[in-house]
Amino acid sequence: MWRRGVGRIECDSYEQEVRRIHERVGSSYRGTFVTDPQEIERLVREISSRVDAPEEAVRCYVYSHLSLGKLTPFMMDDNLEEIMVVGHGLPVYIFDRIAGMKETDVFLSEAEVREIIERIARHNGRRVDPQSPLLDARLPDGSRVNATLPEVSPRGSTITIRKFRREPLTIVDLIRFGTMSPRLASYLWLAVEGLRTKPANILIIGGTASGKTSTMNALSAFVPENERIISIEDVLEISLMHRHWIPLETRPPDSEGNEITMDDLLKNALRMRPDRILLGEVRGEEALTLFTAMNTGHDGCMATLHANSAKETLSRLTSHPMNVPKIMIPALDIIVAQKKQMEGRTLRRRIFEVLEISGTEGENVLTNTLFRQNPKTGAVEEVLINGRYMQHLSSMSNMSLREIDEELRRREALLEVVARKRLKMKEIHEVVQLYYRSPEAAVEKLESYVMGERPKKKGWLDI
């Protein structure tokens, strides 16, 4: 059983102190709702300076009145991905990034769960009651939350929180964690950028919590900063360093309808002169809108889709409710297939296959496998690099396939150093964007990050 660690505190013995603190400062914090660990700590310090009470009592006040009650300590733990209240009289469950699903020693009453749900609903300007027993919302720190009432979950009200990472995973993290190799990362870098002529349309597929959005977010760092990016999601998860980036978010229906769907936002985005469109979790009619955009010259689109294989992906795209005609499918260039798997007691996310759409033959959509995971070693190995997309890129950029392969090796070497030195998101962004203007200047910039000064021996990053 998992026991609370970060932020753990037993609040039952501080009930009287919490009540006095609320009488003293409650009016000053009316409407305050915090879930970000840094904001929670700031409030604890601020209130402690105003009242004569033990810090533990102040922390209990912040947890119970200004945050998520007994769930707050879980929000303080960066190792957790999900927090799950599954019903009355049952323990809270968590999903740990390393250990996976665990039962905890925390129990909430139905009244406590309802109070948390209503607090979340008020923060989002939503109503949740027996007539509207479902809630999809976002916490102040950006975490996603879904809640249900007993009208649809007979064992009691439920809460499911997908925690928002304060530091989004970068290409460095994905290489270090083994999600992709430097060689694959360099190929996807080239595909996202497109040598300034033909950025690839990329679909990232996988099962639930397989890391699709994290991969899309990491690859988005390769978009040149002079391009206009519009991202569309149900709940904001993408986080970019680009200044010319417009995030859009769907809106669930309220009591009067008034729903704004992903398809509505995508159609609107096409009127906003986007250079790049990032679409989170394609499910319905927005797929046809996206492929129509791809077929009419909107290159460099990236999207995620729930599927376990390329075959399943193509079947879903061409079936109801997506209904993409097979003649449109070749506008998609690359499919990145991802999965989660247990390795010993550790949960890993892996890209297990990368394919390209090579065309159609009658009713069949043809594919080429570019990279595939070796089942014995677990490594993602190159199968075919100079497929349809690379040949098309060669003709568009006036570079030979040999020259493109040399460029791939340069970027691979650069990424190996970036990963080895564990550069942060901002530093990666600076190196990548500088590389587009001057590869030599980017190497110098990377040298400054790595050594603090120019190395005495030249050519340390030469191929």
C-alpha positions in Angstrom: 0.0 0.0 0.0 1.3 3.5 -0.9 1.5 5.9 2.0 1.5 9.6 1.7 5.0 11.2 1.6 5.3 14.7 0.1 3.1 17.1 2.0 1.7 14.4 4.3 0.1 15.7 7.5 -2.6 14.5 9.8 -5.2 17.3 10.1 -7.8 15.8 12.5 -5.9 17.1 15.5 -5.8 20.6 14.2 -9.6 21.1 13.7 -9.9 23.9 16.3 -6.8 25.8 15.0 -8.1 25.5 11.4 -11.5 26.9 12.5 -9.8 29.9 14.2 -7.6 30.5 11.1 -10.6 30.6 8.9 -12.4 33.1 11.2 -9.2 35.3 11.1 -8.4 35.3 7.4 -11.2 33.5 5.6 -12.7 36.7 4.1 -9.4 37.6 2.6 -9.2 34.4 0.6 -12.8 34.0 -0.5 -12.8 32.4 -3.9 -9.1 31.4 -3.8 -8.4 28.0 -5.2 -4.9 26.6 -5.6 -3.5 23.3 -6.8 0.1 24.2 -7.9 2.6 23.1 -5.3 4.5 26.3 -5.4 1.3 28.4 -5.0 0.3 26.2 -2.1 3.6 26.7 -0.3 3.4 30.5 -1.0 0.0 30.6 0.6 1.2 28.6 3.6 4.0 31.1 4.2 1.8 34.1 3.6 -0.9 33.0 6.0 1.6 31.9 8.6 2.9 35.4 8.7 -0.6 36.7 9.5 -1.7 34.3 12.2 -0.3 32.9 15.4 -0.7 29.2 14.7 1.5 26.1 14.0 2.5 25.8 10.4 0.9 22.4 10.3 -2.5 24.0 11.2 -2.0 26.6 8.5 -1.1 23.9 6.0 -4.3 22.0 7.0 -6.3 25.2 6.5 -4.9 25.7 3.0 -5.5 22.1 2.1 -9.1 22.0 3.3 -10.4 25.5 2.4 -8.3 26.6 -0.5 -7.2 23.4 -2.3 -8.3 19.8 -2.7 -8.6 18.7 0.9 -7.1 15.2 1.5 -6.1 15.0 -2.2 -3.7 18.0 -1.9 -0.7 16.0 -0.7 -0.9 14.0 -3.9 -0.7 17.2 -5.9 2.6 18.0 -4.1 4.2 14.7 -5.4 5.8 15.2 -8.8 6.2 11.4 -9.2 2.4 10.9 -9.6 0.6 11.0 -12.9 -3.0 10.3 -11.8 -5.1 10.6 -8.7 -8.3 8.6 -8.6 -11.2 8.6 -6.2 -13.2 5.5 -7.1 -16.2 5.6 -4.7 -17.6 5.8 -1.2 -15.7 3.8 1.4 -12.9 2.9 -1.0 -9.2 4.0 -0.9 -7.8 6.7 -3.2 -5.7 5.2 -5.9 -2.7 6.8 -7.6 -0.6 6.1 -10.7 3.1 6.5 -9.9 5.4 7.3 -12.9 7.8 4.5 -11.7 5.7 2.0 -9.7 2.4 2.2 -11.7 -1.0 1.8 -10.1 -1.1 1.8 -6.3 -3.7 1.7 -3.5 -3.2 4.4 -0.9 -4.1 4.7 2.8 -6.4 7.7 2.2 -10.2 7.5 2.3 -12.7 10.3 1.6 -16.3 10.5 2.7 -19.0 11.2 0.0 -19.4 14.7 1.5 -15.7 15.4 1.1 -15.7 14.2 -2.5 -18.8 16.3 -3.3 -17.2 19.4 -1.7 -14.1 19.0 -3.9 -16.1 18.4 -7.0 -18.2 21.5 -6.4 -15.1 23.6 -5.7 -13.6 22.4 -9.1 -16.9 23.2 -10.9 -17.1 26.7 -9.5 -13.5 27.4 -10.5 -14.4 26.4 -14.1 -17.7 28.2 -14.2 -19.6 25.0 -14.5 -22.5 23.4 -12.7 -22.6 19.8 -11.5 -25.8 18.3 -10.0 -28.1 15.4 -10.6 -29.3 16.9 -13.9 -25.6 17.4 -15.0 -23.7 14.6 -13.2 -20.6 14.7 -15.4 -17.7 17.2 -15.2 -14.7 17.6 -17.4 -12.6 20.5 -16.2 -9.2 21.9 -15.5 -7.5 22.7 -12.2 -5.7 26.0 -11.6 -2.3 24.4 -12.3 -3.5 23.0 -15.6 -4.2 19.4 -14.5 -7.1 17.7 -16.2 -10.0 16.5 -14.0 -13.0 14.3 -14.6 -15.8 13.9 -12.0 -19.0 11.9 -11.8 -21.9 11.9 -9.3 -23.8 8.9 -8.0 -26.5 9.3 -10.7 -24.0 7.7 -13.1 -21.5 6.1 -10.7 -23.6 4.1 -8.2 -20.7 3.3 -5.9 -20.3 7.0 -5.2 -18.9 10.2 -6.6 -15.6 9.8 -8.4 -12.7 12.1 -9.3 -9.9 11.4 -11.8 -7.1 13.9 -12.0 -4.4 13.7 -14.7 -1.6 15.8 -13.2 0.0 18.5 -15.2 3.8 18.4 -15.4 5.4 21.6 -14.3 8.3 20.8 -16.5 7.0 19.2 -19.8 9.1 16.3 -21.1 11.6 17.4 -23.7 13.4 15.5 -26.5 16.2 15.1 -24.0 13.9 13.2 -21.6 12.5 11.0 -24.4 16.0 10.1 -25.5 17.3 9.5 -21.9 14.2 7.4 -21.0 14.6 5.3 -24.1 11.3 6.4 -25.7 13.3 7.1 -28.9 16.9 6.8 -30.0 19.0 9.8 -31.1 18.9 8.5 -34.7 15.1 8.4 -34.7 14.9 11.8 -32.9 17.1 13.3 -35.7 14.8 11.8 -38.4 11.7 13.2 -36.7 13.5 16.6 -36.2 14.2 16.7 -40.0 10.6 15.7 -40.7 9.1 18.3 -38.4 11.3 21.1 -39.9 11.2 19.8 -43.4 14.4 21.5 -44.6 12.2 24.7 -45.0 10.4 23.1 -47.9 8.2 20.2 -47.0 7.5 19.7 -43.2 5.8 16.3 -42.7 2.3 15.7 -41.6 2.7 13.4 -38.6 0.2 11.3 -36.6 1.3 10.0 -33.2 -0.7 7.0 -32.1 -0.9 4.8 -29.0 -3.0 3.5 -26.2 -4.2 5.4 -23.1 -1.4 7.1 -21.2 1.2 5.9 -23.7 2.8 9.3 -23.9 1.4 10.6 -27.2 1.0 14.2 -26.1 4.4 14.3 -24.5 6.0 13.1 -27.7 4.0 15.7 -29.8 5.0 18.4 -27.3 8.7 17.4 -27.5 8.7 17.3 -31.4 6.9 20.7 -31.5 10.2 22.2 -30.2 11.6 21.6 -33.7 9.1 24.0 -35.4 11.0 27.1 -36.6 10.1 30.0 -34.3 9.2 32.3 -37.2 6.2 30.1 -38.0 2.6 30.6 -36.6 1.5 27.7 -34.5 -2.1 27.0 -33.4 -2.8 24.1 -31.0 -6.2 22.7 -30.3 -7.0 20.4 -27.3 -9.8 19.4 -25.1 -7.7 20.4 -22.1 -4.5 22.4 -22.5 -1.4 20.1 -22.2 1.0 21.4 -24.9 3.6 23.8 -23.7 5.9 25.6 -26.2 8.6 28.2 -26.0 7.5 29.8 -29.3 6.1 33.3 -28.9 3.9 33.1 -32.0 1.7 30.3 -30.6 -2.0 30.4 -30.0 -3.5 27.6 -27.9 -7.2 26.9 -28.3 -9.4 24.7 -26.0 -12.7 23.1 -26.6 -15.7 23.9 -24.4 -18.1 21.1 -23.2 -21.8 21.9 -23.5 -23.4 23.8 -20.6 -27.0 23.6 -19.5 -28.1 25.5 -22.7 -25.9 23.5 -25.1 -23.3 26.1 -26.3 -20.6 23.4 -27.0 -17.4 24.3 -28.9 -16.0 21.2 -30.5 -12.5 20.4 -31.7 -13.9 20.5 -35.3 -15.3 24.0 -34.6 -11.9 25.2 -33.4 -10.1 23.5 -36.3 -12.3 25.1 -38.9 -11.8 28.5 -37.2 -8.0 27.9 -37.0 -7.8 27.4 -40.8 -9.1 31.0 -41.1 -6.2 32.3 -38.8 -3.4 31.7 -41.4 -1.6 29.0 -39.5 1.8 27.6 -40.5 1.4 24.7 -38.1 -1.6 23.0 -36.6 -1.3 20.8 -33.5 -4.3 18.7 -32.7 -4.7 16.7 -29.5 -6.6 13.4 -29.6 -8.5 13.2 -32.9 -11.8 11.3 -32.4 -14.5 12.4 -34.7 -15.4 14.7 -37.6 -12.4 16.9 -37.0 -10.3 14.1 -38.7 -11.9 14.8 -42.1 -11.4 18.6 -41.6 -7.7 17.9 -40.7 -7.1 15.7 -43.8 -8.9 18.2 -46.0 -6.5 20.8 -44.7 -3.5 18.5 -45.4 -4.7 17.9 -48.9 -5.1 21.6 -49.7 -1.5 22.5 -48.7 -1.4 22.8 -44.9 1.9 20.9 -44.3 3.5 20.3 -41.0 0.3 19.2 -39.1 0.7 17.1 -36.1 -2.0 15.2 -34.2 -2.5 12.3 -31.7 -4.9 9.5 -32.1 -5.9 6.6 -29.9 -5.0 3.4 -31.7 -2.6 0.4 -31.1 -1.2 -0.1 -34.5 -1.0 1.5 -38.0 -3.6 -0.9 -39.3 -6.0 0.0 -36.6 -5.2 3.7 -37.2 -6.1 3.5 -40.9 -9.3 1.6 -40.1 -10.4 4.2 -37.6 -9.6 7.1 -39.9 -11.6 5.7 -42.8 -14.6 4.5 -40.6 -17.4 6.4 -38.8 -17.2 8.9 -37.2 -14.0 10.1 -38.9 -14.9 9.1 -42.4 -11.7 10.2 -44.1 -11.8 9.0 -47.8 -8.9 6.6 -48.6 -7.9 8.9 -51.4 -7.0 11.6 -48.8 -4.8 9.3 -46.6 -1.6 9.8 -48.6 -1.5 13.4 -47.4 -0.4 12.0 -44.1 3.4 11.4 -44.3 4.4 9.6 -41.0 2.8 7.5 -38.3 4.6 7.3 -35.0 3.4 4.3 -32.9 3.9 4.4 -29.2 3.1 2.1 -26.3 3.6 1.7 -22.5 5.1 -1.5 -21.1 6.5 -2.8 -17.8 10.2 -3.5 -17.7 10.7 -5.3 -14.4 8.9 -3.0 -12.0 9.3 0.1 -14.0 6.8 1.5 -16.5 8.3 2.7 -19.8 6.9 4.5 -22.8 8.4 3.4 -26.0 8.1 4.2 -29.7 7.9 0.8 -31.2 7.3 1.6 -34.8 7.5 4.5 -37.3 5.9 4.1 -40.7 5.3 6.3 -43.7 2.3 6.3 -46.1 3.7 5.4 -49.4 0.5 5.6 -51.5 -2.6 3.6 -52.4 -3.2 0.6 -54.5 -6.8 0.0 -55.3 -8.6 -0.1 -51.9 -5.3 -0.6 -50.0 -3.2 2.0 -48.3 0.5 1.2 -48.7 3.0 1.8 -45.9 6.8 1.6 -45.4 8.3 0.7 -42.1 11.1 3.2 -41.3 12.0 2.2 -37.7 11.0 -0.8 -35.6 11.6 -1.9 -32.1 13.8 -5.0 -31.8 11.8 -7.4 -29.6 15.0 -9.0 -28.2 17.0 -5.8 -27.3 14.1 -3.3 -27.0 16.1 -0.9 -29.2 14.4 1.0 -32.0 16.3 0.2 -35.1 16.4 1.8 -38.6 14.7 -0.3 -41.3 14.4 2.1 -44.2 15.4 5.7 -44.1 15.1 6.8 -47.7 11.5 6.1 -48.3 8.8 8.1 -50.0 9.0 11.1 -47.7 12.8 11.5 -48.0 12.7 11.2 -51.7 10.0 13.8 -51.9 12.0 16.0 -49.5 15.1 15.5 -51.7 13.3 16.7 -54.9 11.7 19.7 -53.0 14.9 20.9 -51.4 17.3 20.2 -54.2 19.5 18.1 -51.9 20.6 14.6 -52.7 19.7 11.7 -50.5 23.4 11.5 -49.5 23.4 15.1 -48.5 20.2 14.6 -46.5 21.8 11.6 -44.7 24.8 13.7 -43.8 22.4 16.3 -42.3 20.7 13.6 -40.3 24.0 12.5 -38.9 24.9 16.1 -37.9 21.6 16.5 -36.1 22.0 13.1 -34.5 25.4 14.0 -33.1 24.0 17.3 -31.8 21.1 15.6 -30.1 23.4 13.0 -28.5 25.4 15.9 -26.8 22.1 17.7 -25.9 20.8 14.6 -24.2 24.1 13.7 -22.5 24.3 17.1 -21.0 20.6 17.2 -20.1 19.8 20.6 -21.4 16.6 22.2 -20.2 13.6 23.2 -22.4 14.8 26.8 -22.9 18.3 25.7 -23.8 17.1 23.1 -26.3 14.9 25.8 -27.9 17.8 28.2 -28.2 20.1 25.6 -29.7 17.6 24.3 -32.2 16.4 27.7 -33.4 20.0 28.9 -33.7 20.8 25.8 -35.7 18.3 26.9 -38.4 20.1 30.2 -38.8 23.7 28.9 -38.4 24.7 25.3 -37.6 28.2 26.6 -36.6 26.7 29.1 -34.2 24.5 26.4 -32.7 27.5 24.2 -32.0 29.3 27.2 -30.3 26.2 27.8 -28.2 26.1 24.1 -27.2 29.8 24.2 -26.4 29.1 27.2 -24.0 26.3 25.1 -22.3 28.5 22.1 -22.0 31.9 23.5 -21.0 31.2 27.1 -20.0 33.8 28.2 -22.5 35.1 27.3 -26.0 37.0 24.0 -25.9 40.7 24.0 -26.6 40.4 21.1 -28.9 38.3 21.9 -32.0 36.0 19.6 -33.8 34.6 17.8 -30.7 31.2 17.8 -32.4 32.4 17.1 -35.9 31.0 14.1 -37.7 
